[in-house]
């Protein structure tokens, strides 16, 4: 049996169901259980769970500073490939399923700061990307990348003029954008919380709910990595905590 057409049909059927952005729950969707990880960024020693993904990140002033250096596509040193533009990314090897991630963030010239979940063993999406919450100064975007922008079936369809519109529609259906009622201020520290429970993700900034989205990729059973990203110059993280979680009662 050729499962590829069935997979595409499944993706499009799911996209139809996700066409309407849901309301943001006022109350938490997650109940914290055991604390998995904590780092207040102080001192000079780093937990072994931290690792570089895409430079450049540095530890400065008892905080983690990200600065995007790959700002445009450029030829590789051997001239045989293209090094793609990419946000700066720092990672945690920390398996989770349902979780609560809390951290402090500060915009310092950057345009985006995000918290991402990946599973490097999953081959259905590029580099095992699953889902993420992207914070901009004026909006928050929740992305199901497993079923959307990083889905390998959809990515393969995009270069085909006959399939490009279909693929783009499916990708868009797995992304939800929420304008902020009040823009964030560069240089100000904010508390960011990202909850993932089942197929739902909820985001709060300074304890105010700002985004919520439900999509299959968010419910991926094993999120093996948590990654912090920064696009532009520069963004800061501090005081990160990660809990396992269960659905809130």
C-alpha angles and dihedrals in degrees: 000000000000103000096180096084089045091053091050091049090049091052092050092047090052091047090057091054091051096051094108119063110229126231117266112254112237092214129058116273092205136065113207118234122169123003108242102181141005132179124167088188092235124135130023103276121086131208113253090236090073118088141161119258107166118002144266114063126129136180108238134160091358091302137096112250123198124195123179111231101165094072099153140018110275135175116262120248091263091047092231100105141027122247104218124224109258140171119252109265133192120185145208122208093219120136115216140157108184111015151153118228118192124183141147119244137191130190112220104168097319124120100211141024121186148179114216137186123210141175109203092194092059111095101185093085133041110279089346094289110173114167143327147186113228119198120201127175091258105026148017121229125197114199131193096203096173091065096025137030097005098038107127095218093053093043089054090053097052097078090053109088090208093055103029097093092049092049093046090051092051091047092050091050090061094055128074124193124200119189113219116242088220123027119240117248123235111241094025121114117233132186111235124195125186117189122190118187120164107315094339132094124190126187129199130184116201087350093302115123108239107161142019132174137167121206136144097249091060088062094058105147099230121036099183098180140037114203132191118211138193127189115196130002116341142344133169137212128194141168101015122188129178125195134183109240145197128204112286115251 
